[in-house]
């Protein structure tokens, strides 16, 4: 899955704009002298390794692609839990987070652990049509309830988890 921003339009040529991604309508709008571009952001699933972009049939002659930005649909999360790095199990933690969020285990990637109790930095990839940021937000909310967090095998949070966005990264 990827986060995609598509912008279409031409300051000297107005009209209907329509872009399909992976065979599904993604952007639809009309440009004018007062609104020269239309844009949309969303999550797209690519199954064959190639992002397929076409002009929609209803706007084929007037659609002008201005630009497209594509990001991996991955959100980074940091959480500090009670314990020791020496006894921390990456695979057990990864499995517990995946179970909590009801996503495949390969949607969770532990990036690093460090001491200070145990500080876990991990990435969540969007899954089943749910964007990564939404999943990360759910995790942060769960971390605000220590009893629930511990009951699913995630350890005792010493503070709520936090989402780490890179500069320029969309949510």
N, C-alpha and C positions, 0 to 999 in steps of 0.2 A: 504494500500500500504506500501511496505517496500523497503528500499535500501538494496541490497544484494551484497556482494563480495564473489565470488567463486574462489578458487585456486585449480588446479588439477595437478597431476604429481607425479613422484616418481624418486628420483635421481639414482636408480639402475634399473629402468624398464621404457624404453622409448616407445612412440607410440602415437596413436590417443587418444585424450581426448574429451569427450563429456558429457555435463551435461544438463538435462532438468529440468526446474522449472515450476511447475504448468502446465505440459504437453507441454511446449514450449521450443525449443532449447534456451539455455542461454549461454553456453560456448562451443566452438568448437575450437580445435587446436591440434597441434602435438608437443610432447616434444622430445628433443634430448640431447646429451651430453653437448651441448653448451647452451641449453635452457630447463632446467629440469622441469620447471613449466609453466603453462599458467593460466591467470586470466582474469576475467572480472567483472565489476561492473554495476549494472542496477537497475531499479525499477520493482518490481514484485507485482501484485495484488493477494491477497489471499482472496478468498470468503468464505471458509469453516472453517477458523480458524486454518488450518494446512498447513504449507508450504511443498508441495510435491516435492521431489528431486529424480530423477532417472538418471541412465547412459543412454546416447543415444544408440539406437539399433546398430548403426554402430561402436560404440567404447566400447561396453559393456564389452568385455574381457580385455581391456587395460586401461580403465579409473580408475584412483586412486584419490579419493577426498582427498586433503591435508587439507583444512579447508574451513569453510564458516562463514562469519560474517553477521549478520542481524541487521539492525537499523530501527526504525520507520521512515517513510518518513515524517519528520516534521522539519521545519526550523523556528527558533525563530527570530522575528523582533522587534526592538524597534524604536518608533517614538515619538517625542516631538511636541505637538500641542498647539496652543493658547487655553486658557480656564481654567476651574476650575474643579478639581476632583469632587467637590460637585454637579456639573451639568452635568457631563459626563455620558452618557448612554452606558454601555457595549454592550447591545443587538443591539442598533442602530449602533454603530461602527462596530460590528461584521457583521451585515447585509450589511453595506456600503462597507466593505472590500470584502466580498463575491461577491457582485454585481460588483464591480470594476474588480475583477479577474475572474469573470464568473465561480465561483465554488460554490458548495453547502455550505450553511451557517455552516454546521457541520464540514467543512474543516478549519474553523477559530475558534481559541480558545483564548480568552483574558486571559492571565495568571495573569496579575496584572496591576494596575494603581498606579501612585504616583504623588505627587505634584512637582512643578517646571514647572509651567504651567500645562499641563497634559502629563505625560510620560506613554505611553501605551506599555506594553510588551505583545506580542501575538505570537501564533504559527500558521503556515500554514501547512496543511497536503496536500500531493500530491493528485491530483484529475484528473479524466478523462485522465489518462495516462501522465499527466504533472507532473514532479517531483516538490516537494515542493520548492527546491532551485530556480528553474526557476520562480515559482510564486512569491517567495519572492523578487527575482531580479526585476520582473515587478513592484512590489509594491514600491521598492526603487526608480525606475525610475520615477514613477508617483509622488512620494513625492518631486521630484526636480522641479516640476511645480506647485507652490502653487495655481494658479487659477484653474487648472484642479482638483487638490486634494480637494479644497473647494467645487467645483461645484458638486461633487458626495457625499457630506455630510461627508467628513473625517476631517473637520476642517482645520485651517491654519497651515501648518507645519512650525515650527520655525527653523528647520534644516532638511536635508534629513534623511529619515529613514536609519537604519543600520541593517545588518544581524548579528546575534550573533551565532557563531558556538561553540559548545562544543569541548574541546580538543579531537582529534582523530576522530571527526565526519566527515564523507565524505560529499562532496558537490555534 
